[in-house]
Amino acid sequence: MSDLNDFPITARWPARHPDRIQLYSLTTPNGVKASIMLEETGLPYEAHLVDFASDDQKSPAFLSLNPNGKIPAMIDPDGPGGEPLALFESGAILLYLAEKSGRFLGEGPVERWQAIQWVMFQMSGVGPMFGQLGFFHKFAGKEYEDKRPRDRYVAEAKRLLGVMDGVLADREWFLASGYSIADIAMLGWVNTLTTFYGARELVGFDEFGNVAKWLERGLARPAVQRGLTIPSKE
């Protein structure tokens, strides 16, 4: 039987509570999916800051857990069969935690698959497109004279927001039965688009009233408020 000491990453980020889920992350839109989910479920966990400014994500210790060098990643010391389980990719982590806790996967098999489809929608569309928009609007790409790349991602962000707005026209959350991993997957990205990226006016966000109200509802949840700040940079 293995334990946390068998994972090289724990030498760099020692576990103070080795019986808890170990989360290695940062408060990015992808990172907060895991911290929000952990806060929502109440599963015991310990958060470790992976500092991009120090290139922590490129360190041998972190790459030993996630060879793709992206956050979040985690180790559950009490995984399937009681054995530790290491996971990376935020979508996989959401699904695992939903199954482990028995929460936020909808009511019944139909909604389970609907929740999964919206997580895939976020991972294949919302995340990549909003992220590229952020690059071309806020970061180095804003210096490019040619605005066609930026405008391409603006147009696609608007299209995706339109899809979301239509679904939310007759419900408060992405599943008819209520709040789920579908919402958790997207909250950080939509919040970042409208705040950190400063693209609220650029994408005409206020035209998507259903999404705006959904975001407000999501940000009002105490677990979301806590998750958006974990792990602390202090």
C-alpha positions as CSV (number, residue, x, y, z in Angstrom):
1,M,0.0,0.0,0.0
2,S,1.4,3.4,-1.0
3,D,1.1,6.7,0.9
4,L,1.7,10.3,0.1
5,N,5.4,10.1,0.7
6,D,5.6,7.9,-2.4
7,F,4.7,11.0,-4.5
8,P,7.8,13.2,-5.2
9,I,5.6,16.4,-5.2
10,T,5.2,16.1,-1.4
11,A,8.9,16.7,-0.9
12,R,8.4,20.2,-2.5
13,W,5.0,20.8,-0.9
14,P,4.8,18.8,2.3
15,A,1.4,17.6,3.6
16,R,0.6,19.0,7.0
17,H,-2.6,16.8,6.9
18,P,-1.7,13.7,4.9
19,D,-5.2,12.2,5.5
20,R,-6.7,15.0,3.4
21,I,-7.0,15.6,-0.3
22,Q,-3.9,17.5,-1.4
23,L,-4.7,20.3,-3.9
24,Y,-1.9,22.0,-6.0
25,S,-3.3,25.1,-7.6
26,L,-3.5,28.8,-8.2
27,T,-6.5,31.1,-8.3
28,T,-6.9,31.0,-12.1
29,P,-10.2,30.2,-13.8
30,N,-9.2,26.6,-14.1
31,G,-7.7,26.4,-10.6
32,V,-10.7,27.7,-8.8
33,K,-12.9,25.0,-10.3
34,A,-11.2,22.5,-7.9
35,S,-11.2,24.8,-4.9
36,I,-14.8,25.8,-5.4
37,M,-15.8,22.2,-5.8
38,L,-13.9,21.2,-2.6
39,E,-15.5,24.0,-0.7
40,E,-19.0,23.1,-2.0
41,T,-18.7,19.4,-1.1
42,G,-17.0,19.9,2.3
43,L,-14.4,17.2,1.5
44,P,-11.4,17.7,3.8
45,Y,-8.5,19.1,1.8
46,E,-5.2,21.0,2.0
47,A,-4.3,23.6,-0.6
48,H,-0.8,24.3,-1.9
49,L,0.1,27.4,-3.9
50,V,1.7,26.7,-7.3
51,D,3.3,30.0,-8.0
52,F,3.6,30.8,-11.7
53,A,5.9,33.8,-10.9
54,S,8.4,31.3,-9.7
55,D,7.7,28.8,-12.5
56,D,6.6,26.2,-9.9
57,Q,4.4,24.5,-12.5
58,K,7.6,23.7,-14.5
59,S,9.5,22.3,-11.5
60,P,10.4,18.6,-11.5
61,A,8.3,18.2,-8.4
62,F,5.1,19.4,-10.0
63,L,5.8,17.7,-13.3
64,S,6.0,14.4,-11.4
65,L,2.3,14.8,-10.7
66,N,1.2,16.5,-13.9
67,P,3.6,16.1,-16.8
68,N,1.6,18.7,-18.7
69,G,2.7,21.4,-16.2
70,K,-0.8,22.9,-15.7
71,I,-2.9,23.5,-12.6
72,P,-4.9,22.2,-10.8
73,A,-3.6,18.8,-9.8
74,M,-4.4,16.8,-6.7
75,I,-3.8,13.6,-4.8
76,D,-6.6,11.9,-2.9
77,P,-5.0,9.7,-0.2
78,D,-8.2,7.8,0.0
79,G,-8.9,7.0,-3.6
80,P,-10.7,4.0,-5.1
81,G,-10.0,0.9,-3.1
82,G,-8.5,3.0,-0.4
83,E,-5.3,3.7,-2.5
84,P,-4.0,7.2,-3.2
85,L,-5.1,8.6,-6.5
86,A,-3.3,11.4,-8.4
87,L,-5.3,13.4,-10.9
88,F,-4.7,16.4,-13.2
89,E,-7.0,18.3,-15.6
90,S,-9.7,20.4,-13.9
91,G,-12.6,18.6,-15.7
92,A,-11.5,15.2,-14.5
93,I,-11.0,16.6,-11.0
94,L,-14.6,18.0,-11.0
95,L,-16.0,14.6,-12.2
96,Y,-14.0,12.7,-9.6
97,L,-15.0,14.9,-6.7
98,A,-18.7,14.9,-7.8
99,E,-18.7,11.1,-7.8
100,K,-16.7,10.8,-4.6
101,S,-19.1,13.2,-2.7
102,G,-22.2,12.1,-4.5
103,R,-23.1,15.7,-5.2
104,F,-23.5,18.2,-8.1
105,L,-23.9,15.7,-10.9
106,G,-27.6,16.2,-11.3
107,E,-30.6,14.0,-10.6
108,G,-30.4,10.6,-12.3
109,P,-28.4,9.4,-15.3
110,V,-29.9,11.8,-17.8
111,E,-28.8,14.9,-15.9
112,R,-25.5,13.3,-15.1
113,W,-24.7,13.2,-18.8
114,Q,-26.1,16.7,-19.2
115,A,-23.7,17.9,-16.5
116,I,-20.8,16.2,-18.2
117,Q,-21.7,17.7,-21.6
118,W,-21.6,21.2,-20.2
119,V,-18.3,20.6,-18.5
120,M,-17.0,19.5,-21.9
121,F,-18.5,22.6,-23.5
122,Q,-16.6,24.7,-21.0
123,M,-13.3,22.9,-21.5
124,S,-13.5,22.8,-25.3
125,G,-15.0,26.3,-25.9
126,V,-15.4,28.7,-23.0
127,G,-11.9,28.2,-21.5
128,P,-9.8,28.3,-24.6
129,M,-11.8,31.1,-26.3
130,F,-12.0,33.3,-23.3
131,G,-8.4,32.7,-22.5
132,Q,-7.3,33.7,-26.0
133,L,-9.5,36.8,-25.8
134,G,-7.7,37.7,-22.5
135,F,-4.3,37.4,-24.2
136,F,-5.2,39.6,-27.1
137,H,-7.1,42.2,-25.0
138,K,-5.2,42.4,-21.7
139,F,-1.7,40.8,-22.1
140,A,1.0,40.8,-24.8
141,G,-1.4,40.5,-27.7
142,K,-2.9,43.9,-27.0
143,E,0.2,45.4,-28.6
144,Y,-0.6,43.8,-31.9
145,E,-1.7,46.3,-34.5
146,D,-3.7,43.7,-36.4
147,K,-6.9,43.4,-34.4
148,R,-8.3,40.5,-36.4
149,P,-7.1,37.8,-33.9
150,R,-8.7,39.7,-31.0
151,D,-11.9,40.2,-32.9
152,R,-12.1,36.6,-33.9
153,Y,-12.1,35.6,-30.2
154,V,-14.5,38.4,-29.3
155,A,-16.9,37.1,-31.8
156,E,-16.6,33.5,-30.6
157,A,-16.9,34.6,-26.9
158,K,-20.1,36.4,-27.8
159,R,-21.4,33.3,-29.6
160,L,-20.6,31.1,-26.6
161,L,-22.3,33.6,-24.2
162,G,-25.3,33.5,-26.5
163,V,-25.5,29.7,-26.2
164,M,-25.3,30.0,-22.4
165,D,-27.9,32.8,-22.3
166,G,-30.4,30.7,-24.2
167,V,-30.1,27.8,-21.9
168,L,-30.4,30.0,-18.9
169,A,-33.5,31.7,-20.2
170,D,-35.9,29.3,-18.3
171,R,-33.7,28.1,-15.4
172,E,-31.4,29.4,-12.8
173,W,-28.6,26.9,-13.4
174,F,-27.4,24.8,-16.3
175,L,-29.3,21.7,-15.1
176,A,-33.0,21.9,-14.6
177,S,-32.7,20.3,-11.1
178,G,-30.2,22.9,-9.9
179,Y,-26.6,23.9,-9.3
180,S,-23.9,21.4,-10.5
181,I,-20.4,20.9,-11.8
182,A,-21.6,22.5,-15.0
183,D,-22.0,25.8,-13.2
184,I,-18.8,25.3,-11.2
185,A,-16.8,24.7,-14.4
186,M,-17.9,28.0,-15.9
187,L,-18.2,30.5,-13.1
188,G,-14.5,31.3,-12.8
189,W,-14.1,31.8,-16.5
190,V,-17.1,34.1,-16.9
191,N,-16.1,36.1,-13.8
192,T,-12.5,36.5,-15.1
193,L,-13.8,37.6,-18.5
194,T,-15.8,40.4,-17.0
195,T,-13.3,41.5,-14.3
196,F,-9.6,40.5,-14.6
197,Y,-9.6,40.5,-18.4
198,G,-11.6,43.7,-18.5
199,A,-13.7,42.5,-21.4
200,R,-17.2,43.2,-20.1
201,E,-17.9,46.0,-22.6
202,L,-15.8,44.4,-25.4
203,V,-18.1,41.4,-25.5
204,G,-21.3,43.3,-24.7
205,F,-21.7,41.2,-21.6
206,D,-24.7,43.1,-20.3
207,E,-26.6,42.1,-23.4
208,F,-26.6,38.5,-22.0
209,G,-28.9,39.2,-19.1
210,N,-29.5,35.6,-18.2
211,V,-25.8,34.9,-18.0
212,A,-25.3,38.0,-15.9
213,K,-28.0,37.0,-13.4
214,W,-26.5,33.4,-13.3
215,L,-23.1,34.9,-12.6
216,E,-24.5,37.0,-9.8
217,R,-26.2,34.0,-8.2
218,G,-23.1,31.9,-8.5
219,L,-20.8,34.6,-6.9
220,A,-23.3,35.0,-4.0
221,R,-22.6,31.4,-2.9
222,P,-20.4,31.3,0.1
223,A,-18.4,28.3,-1.1
224,V,-17.7,30.1,-4.4
225,Q,-16.6,33.2,-2.6
226,R,-14.1,31.1,-0.6
227,G,-13.0,29.0,-3.5
228,L,-12.1,32.0,-5.6
229,T,-9.4,32.9,-3.0
230,I,-7.9,29.5,-2.5
231,P,-5.0,28.8,-2.4
232,S,-4.0,32.0,-0.7
233,K,-1.0,33.8,-2.1
234,E,0.1,34.9,1.4
